[in-house]
Amino acid sequence: MLLLFIKIGITANAQKWQNPSEKYAKAYKKYLGATCPIKKDSIRHFVYFARDRESLIDHSLLSHPMFEGAQIMYSWKNFEPQKGQYDFSILKQDYEYLKKFNKKLFLQLQDVTFDPKYKALPDYLLTDEYDGGAVQQYSDDGKPEGWVAKRWNKKVRERFALLLQALGQEFDGKIEGINLQETAIGVKDKSFSEKEYLIGLKENMLSLKKAFRTSTTMIYANFMPGEWLPFDDKGYLRSIYRYGEQIGVGIGGPDLMVTRKGQLNHLITLLHENRYTVPIGVAVQDGNYVGKTGNEATNTTTKNQKNIVPLLHGFAKDFLRVNYMFWTNQAPYFKQDVLPCFSKVGH
């Protein structure tokens, strides 16, 4: 009889237990009924061009009342061709072009790449003086997938802070905002330390805020090396969110993926479960229009494919309470799915 009661107790507890990693797995379903057109609301919508700034010319956003402007990514080496010599000419060009149409520029500063052949740092940093300046990063299956600045190296951070200072002196209050790239990296370098990396990110955030007192500042905080939420939580990512709130740097992230467990348990959980006074932003990047990431869905489409743009908007607005959305200019989805939803301006 005692054994029977034990079995019943175990069964009852098993039925009550819910896997924390599945907590928000069905949250998106509330927004499945969202439809076009998307009504004008408090969200500031930008079109994301990555480094393809040439596509900005004569783009449809320039005459569209619901798009505030463009988010463009510029690499560190674009701005500092020689040590201490800054060249912001392409940034000025894009800023002035958008200004003609009463549109704004949101700058994404690139110190990480996802192309093994491309490094975002100036050549002078890739020397022994800066311990190489950057290291290769790898995918989960161990394949090289790009390069990342040694954010955990003090000398590299000092140069980055000087770049931010120079940018701020010329563009603070002019551009809409500036964001640092994502916190997620995959490195195997001996010089790397999880705790030093966390310190480095916070120092970069503080340098960003000191340089830009007026324009919106933001960091894309999606994942942190050395932990995986919710079960392996060392407090790294949570610490970035708290620090951003403390010093006035906004929090955001790439890849609005409402069904993928990784995004749900990191970026989405931390945005949904907390209230922030700093700006919150989320990017719909390559592949996200069909629930994927990266180039998994580049230039593919089907007749029966559902347009999830209204779902993504509804989820970001109500579940995440974002202030900014960055819609990637990915073909064919931007013209096929985004523009039809934004073409009729709701009131």
Backbone torsions as a table, in degrees:
resi	resn	phi	psi	omega
1	MET	NA	-43.6	179.0
2	LEU	-60.0	-41.3	179.6
3	LEU	-62.7	-36.8	179.0
4	LEU	-63.6	-45.1	179.0
5	PHE	-62.1	-39.5	178.7
6	ILE	-62.3	-44.2	179.6
7	LYS	-62.5	-42.3	179.4
8	ILE	-63.3	-41.9	179.5
9	GLY	-62.8	-43.6	179.6
10	ILE	-63.1	-42.1	179.7
11	THR	-63.3	-43.0	-179.3
12	ALA	-64.1	-43.1	179.2
13	ASN	-65.3	-37.3	178.8
14	ALA	-64.0	-35.9	179.5
15	GLN	-70.8	-32.3	180.0
16	LYS	-77.1	-30.8	-175.3
17	TRP	-67.6	133.1	176.2
18	GLN	-121.3	134.4	-179.7
19	ASN	-66.3	116.8	-178.6
20	PRO	-57.6	-28.4	-178.8
21	SER	-74.6	-9.3	179.3
22	GLU	-106.9	10.4	-171.4
23	LYS	-55.9	-41.7	-176.6
24	TYR	-113.7	21.0	-176.2
25	ALA	-60.7	-28.8	-177.8
26	LYS	-109.3	9.1	-176.8
27	ALA	-60.2	-34.5	-177.6
28	TYR	-64.2	-24.1	-173.9
29	LYS	-62.8	-25.8	178.1
30	LYS	-62.2	-22.1	-174.0
31	TYR	-108.4	10.1	179.6
32	LEU	-64.2	-26.1	-179.6
33	GLY	-86.6	0.5	-179.8
34	ALA	-63.1	140.4	-176.0
35	THR	-131.4	168.3	172.5
36	CYS	-89.7	153.5	1.9
37	PRO	-80.7	155.9	174.6
38	ILE	-80.0	125.8	-177.2
39	LYS	-81.2	148.8	179.2
40	LYS	-64.1	132.4	-179.6
41	ASP	-142.3	-160.3	-174.6
42	SER	-80.4	-9.9	-179.0
43	ILE	-70.9	138.2	175.8
44	ARG	-96.8	114.4	-175.3
45	HIS	-96.8	130.5	176.5
46	PHE	-125.0	154.2	174.2
47	VAL	-100.5	128.0	-176.4
48	TYR	-95.5	126.2	-176.6
49	PHE	-110.0	-0.2	-172.1
50	ALA	52.2	-131.7	179.9
51	ARG	-94.4	5.5	-178.7
52	ASP	-85.2	62.1	-175.7
53	ARG	-67.6	-21.8	179.0
54	GLU	-63.8	-28.2	-179.4
55	SER	-70.8	-10.6	177.6
56	LEU	-66.0	-30.7	-176.6
57	ILE	-61.7	125.2	177.9
58	ASP	59.6	23.5	179.6
59	HIS	-71.3	152.2	-176.8
60	SER	-62.4	-25.3	-179.5
61	LEU	-62.3	-26.3	-174.6
62	LEU	-62.3	-26.5	179.8
63	SER	-114.1	10.9	-175.8
64	HIS	-99.3	124.5	-175.6
65	PRO	-69.8	-18.8	-177.0
66	MET	-93.6	-7.3	176.3
67	PHE	-102.9	123.5	-176.9
68	GLU	-74.5	-28.2	-178.2
69	GLY	166.5	-152.6	-174.3
70	ALA	-121.9	141.9	169.9
71	GLN	-104.6	121.6	-177.2
72	ILE	-125.9	140.8	-179.3
73	MET	-99.1	129.0	176.7
74	TYR	-122.5	134.6	-179.9
75	SER	-81.4	156.7	178.1
76	TRP	-54.0	-43.6	-176.5
77	LYS	-70.9	-17.7	172.2
78	ASN	-61.5	-35.0	-171.4
79	PHE	-98.2	-18.7	-177.9
80	GLU	-133.5	74.8	-177.9
81	PRO	-64.1	-30.5	175.9
82	GLN	-130.6	152.7	-176.8
83	LYS	-55.9	120.8	177.1
84	GLY	76.3	1.2	177.8
85	GLN	-109.8	111.7	-173.4
86	TYR	-102.3	141.7	-179.9
87	ASP	-133.8	104.7	-178.8
88	PHE	-104.9	25.0	-172.9
89	SER	-61.9	-41.6	-179.2
90	ILE	-70.7	-32.9	176.0
91	LEU	-65.6	-43.6	177.5
92	LYS	-61.1	-42.0	-179.3
93	GLN	-60.4	-46.8	-179.4
94	ASP	-68.6	-39.7	178.6
95	TYR	-61.0	-47.1	-179.1
96	GLU	-67.0	-37.6	179.4
97	TYR	-64.1	-46.5	179.2
98	LEU	-64.8	-36.6	-178.8
99	LYS	-61.4	-32.8	178.2
100	LYS	-59.5	-29.6	-177.7
101	PHE	-103.3	11.9	-179.0
102	ASN	61.1	36.2	177.2
103	LYS	-113.1	161.0	-173.8
104	LYS	-113.1	161.0	-179.6
105	LEU	-113.2	131.0	173.5
106	PHE	-115.4	118.7	-172.2
107	LEU	-94.8	127.0	170.6
108	GLN	-106.6	119.4	-174.5
109	LEU	-93.1	118.2	-171.6
110	GLN	-95.0	119.0	169.9
111	ASP	-125.3	6.2	178.0
112	VAL	-130.9	141.2	175.3
113	THR	-126.1	160.7	177.0
114	PHE	-120.7	34.3	177.2
115	ASP	-134.5	115.5	-177.5
116	PRO	-58.0	-19.5	-177.9
117	LYS	-91.5	-4.3	-172.6
118	TYR	-126.2	127.5	174.3
119	LYS	-113.0	138.5	-174.3
120	ALA	-90.1	-6.6	-173.6
121	LEU	-94.0	152.2	173.3
122	PRO	-61.2	152.1	-176.7
123	ASP	-60.9	-33.4	-175.9
124	TYR	-64.1	-24.0	179.0
125	LEU	-78.3	-19.6	-175.8
126	LEU	-87.7	45.3	-175.7
127	THR	-127.9	172.0	-179.4
128	ASP	-62.2	-30.5	-179.4
129	GLU	-57.1	-32.0	-179.2
130	TYR	-113.2	24.0	178.6
131	ASP	54.7	38.1	179.0
132	GLY	90.1	-20.2	174.0
133	GLY	76.2	-40.2	-177.8
134	ALA	-144.3	156.4	176.1
135	VAL	-131.6	156.2	178.1
136	GLN	-71.7	144.6	173.4
137	GLN	-115.6	158.1	-169.9
138	TYR	-127.0	152.3	175.8
139	SER	-76.9	175.4	-178.9
140	ASP	-62.8	-26.3	179.5
141	ASP	-94.0	12.3	172.7
142	GLY	86.2	9.4	179.8
143	LYS	-91.9	140.6	178.0
144	PRO	-60.3	133.1	-178.8
145	GLU	-134.4	11.4	177.4
146	GLY	151.3	-164.8	-177.7
147	TRP	-134.9	149.4	179.0
148	VAL	-133.8	137.9	175.0
149	ALA	-62.4	148.6	177.6
150	LYS	-76.8	78.6	-178.3
151	ARG	-62.7	-19.3	-179.9
152	TRP	-88.1	0.7	179.4
153	ASN	-98.0	122.2	-174.4
154	LYS	-59.7	-41.8	-178.7
155	LYS	-65.0	-38.5	177.4
156	VAL	-64.7	-42.2	179.7
157	ARG	-64.1	-36.3	178.9
158	GLU	-62.5	-40.3	177.5
159	ARG	-68.5	-37.1	179.1
160	PHE	-65.1	-40.6	179.3
161	ALA	-63.0	-38.4	178.5
162	LEU	-66.6	-37.6	175.7
163	LEU	-62.6	-46.3	179.2
164	LEU	-60.7	-40.5	179.6
165	GLN	-61.6	-44.9	179.8
166	ALA	-65.0	-40.3	177.3
167	LEU	-63.0	-45.7	-178.7
168	GLY	-62.5	-39.4	-179.8
169	GLN	-60.1	-31.4	-176.6
170	GLU	-99.1	-28.3	-170.6
171	PHE	-123.1	-6.1	177.9
172	ASP	-61.5	130.0	-178.7
173	GLY	87.9	-13.6	177.7
174	LYS	-96.4	-53.6	178.0
175	ILE	-78.5	156.2	178.9
176	GLU	-64.9	-43.3	-177.7
177	GLY	-171.6	175.4	178.4
178	ILE	-144.5	135.3	177.6
179	ASN	-127.3	145.3	172.8
180	LEU	-85.0	150.1	-177.5
181	GLN	-68.6	173.2	-171.7
182	GLU	-61.1	152.4	-179.5
183	THR	-79.8	-20.0	-177.1
184	ALA	-69.8	127.2	174.7
185	ILE	-143.9	161.4	175.6
186	GLY	-133.4	97.7	-175.4
187	VAL	-123.3	158.3	178.6
188	LYS	-127.4	22.6	-173.3
189	ASP	-79.9	140.5	-178.8
190	LYS	-64.9	-25.8	-178.2
191	SER	-78.7	-10.2	-174.6
192	PHE	-76.5	140.3	175.2
193	SER	-139.5	132.1	-179.7
194	GLU	-57.6	-46.0	-177.0
195	LYS	-70.3	-38.2	176.9
196	GLU	-67.3	-33.0	177.2
197	TYR	-64.4	-44.3	178.0
198	LEU	-61.2	-44.5	177.4
199	ILE	-60.3	-43.2	-179.0
200	GLY	-62.5	-42.1	178.5
201	LEU	-62.1	-43.0	-179.2
202	LYS	-66.0	-39.3	177.9
203	GLU	-65.1	-38.7	176.1
204	ASN	-64.0	-39.6	177.7
205	MET	-61.8	-43.6	-179.5
206	LEU	-66.4	-40.5	177.3
207	SER	-62.6	-38.3	178.0
208	LEU	-62.6	-46.2	-178.1
209	LYS	-67.2	-37.8	178.5
210	LYS	-65.5	-33.6	-177.6
211	ALA	-80.3	-31.5	-177.8
212	PHE	-122.8	94.4	-178.7
213	ARG	-85.5	-23.7	-173.5
214	THR	-108.2	-51.5	179.2
215	SER	-65.4	154.4	177.1
216	THR	-63.0	134.4	174.1
217	THR	-115.4	148.0	-175.3
218	MET	-158.2	149.6	170.9
219	ILE	-123.9	139.2	175.6
220	TYR	-84.7	103.1	-177.1
221	ALA	-109.9	96.0	-175.6
222	ASN	-110.7	-48.4	178.1
223	PHE	-141.6	160.3	175.2
224	MET	-129.2	134.6	177.6
225	PRO	-62.3	138.0	177.0
226	GLY	100.0	-5.8	177.0
227	GLU	-143.8	160.8	177.3
228	TRP	-150.7	109.3	-175.6
229	LEU	-78.0	149.6	8.4
230	PRO	-94.5	-11.0	-169.3
231	PHE	-82.5	-36.8	179.6
232	ASP	-107.9	80.5	-173.6
233	ASP	-111.0	105.7	178.3
234	LYS	-96.2	1.8	177.5
235	GLY	85.6	4.4	-176.6
236	TYR	-63.7	-56.2	-176.5
237	LEU	-66.1	-41.3	178.0
238	ARG	-59.5	-36.1	-180.0
239	SER	-65.3	-37.6	177.2
240	ILE	-63.5	-42.0	179.8
241	TYR	-64.8	-44.4	179.7
242	ARG	-64.0	-40.7	-178.1
243	TYR	-67.9	-39.4	176.0
244	GLY	-58.9	-44.2	177.4
245	GLU	-64.0	-36.6	-177.6
246	GLN	-67.9	-42.9	-174.3
247	ILE	-101.5	-3.8	176.1
248	GLY	91.1	22.3	175.4
249	VAL	-99.6	126.8	-177.9
250	GLY	-66.2	161.5	-178.5
251	ILE	-119.1	137.2	177.5
252	GLY	-155.5	-168.9	178.9
253	GLY	-170.1	154.1	174.7
254	PRO	-84.3	163.4	171.7
255	ASP	65.0	82.8	172.9
256	LEU	-80.2	96.5	-177.8
257	MET	-121.3	106.0	-168.2
258	VAL	-87.7	-1.7	178.4
259	THR	-121.2	-7.3	-177.5
260	ARG	-89.1	126.9	-171.9
261	LYS	-57.8	-40.5	-178.7
262	GLY	-57.5	-50.8	179.1
263	GLN	-66.1	-38.9	-178.9
264	LEU	-61.7	-37.8	-173.7
265	ASN	-90.4	-3.3	179.6
266	HIS	-117.9	-93.8	-177.6
267	LEU	-52.5	-51.5	-173.6
268	ILE	-66.4	-43.4	178.2
269	THR	-61.6	-47.1	-175.6
270	LEU	-69.9	-28.3	175.6
271	LEU	-77.1	-43.0	-175.4
272	HIS	-69.9	-37.8	-170.9
273	GLU	-87.9	-0.6	-178.8
274	ASN	-131.3	160.1	175.0
275	ARG	-110.5	135.3	-176.4
276	TYR	-124.7	147.2	172.9
277	THR	-96.3	-16.3	178.1
278	VAL	-83.0	160.0	178.7
279	PRO	-62.7	143.0	178.3
280	ILE	-118.0	133.4	-179.7
281	GLY	-137.6	152.9	176.7
282	VAL	-142.7	141.8	-177.5
283	ALA	-108.9	135.7	170.7
284	VAL	-97.8	100.6	-171.9
285	GLN	-105.9	-175.7	-173.7
286	ASP	-49.5	128.2	178.7
287	GLY	92.4	-24.1	-175.5
288	ASN	-63.4	-24.3	-179.5
289	TYR	-66.6	-16.2	175.2
290	VAL	-125.2	24.5	174.8
291	GLY	75.5	21.7	179.8
292	LYS	-123.6	-175.4	-178.6
293	THR	-134.8	163.6	179.5
294	GLY	61.1	-138.5	-178.8
295	ASN	-99.8	20.6	-178.7
296	GLU	-60.5	-28.2	-173.9
297	ALA	-125.1	23.6	-177.0
298	THR	-64.3	128.3	173.8
299	ASN	54.5	40.1	174.3
300	THR	-126.1	145.8	179.5
301	THR	-156.9	155.7	175.8
302	THR	-134.0	156.2	-178.1
303	LYS	-64.5	-34.3	-175.7
304	ASN	-93.6	7.7	-177.9
305	GLN	-69.5	130.4	-178.9
306	LYS	-81.1	137.2	176.1
307	ASN	-78.2	111.5	-177.2
308	ILE	-98.5	10.0	178.9
309	VAL	-57.5	-46.9	178.1
310	PRO	-63.5	-33.7	176.5
311	LEU	-64.5	-46.6	-179.7
312	LEU	-61.6	-41.7	179.1
313	HIS	-64.3	-47.5	-179.3
314	GLY	-61.8	-41.5	179.3
315	PHE	-64.4	-45.6	-179.4
316	ALA	-65.1	-38.6	-176.8
317	LYS	-71.8	-50.1	-172.5
318	ASP	-92.5	-40.5	-175.4
319	PHE	-84.3	-34.9	-177.7
320	LEU	-105.2	-18.8	178.6
321	ARG	56.6	51.3	-176.0
322	VAL	-80.3	157.2	173.5
323	ASN	-100.0	-27.6	-178.3
324	TYR	-128.9	142.0	168.2
325	MET	-129.1	135.2	-179.3
326	PHE	-116.4	110.9	-175.2
327	TRP	-98.4	115.9	-177.0
328	THR	-67.1	144.1	-178.9
329	ASN	-85.7	51.5	-176.3
330	GLN	-88.0	130.0	175.5
331	ALA	-83.2	144.8	-2.4
332	PRO	-91.2	6.3	-166.2
333	TYR	-69.8	-34.8	-177.7
334	PHE	-63.5	-48.8	179.8
335	LYS	-72.9	-35.2	-175.0
336	GLN	-76.7	-38.7	-172.6
337	ASP	-115.0	-44.5	-174.2
338	VAL	-73.0	-54.6	-175.2
339	LEU	-58.1	-42.9	177.4
340	PRO	-59.8	-32.0	179.8
341	CYS	-76.0	-26.4	-178.4
342	PHE	-102.6	-1.9	-173.1
343	SER	-69.4	-31.8	177.8
344	LYS	-105.0	109.2	-175.5
345	VAL	-75.1	116.4	179.1
346	GLY	-82.1	161.3	-179.5
347	HIS	-124.3	NA	NA
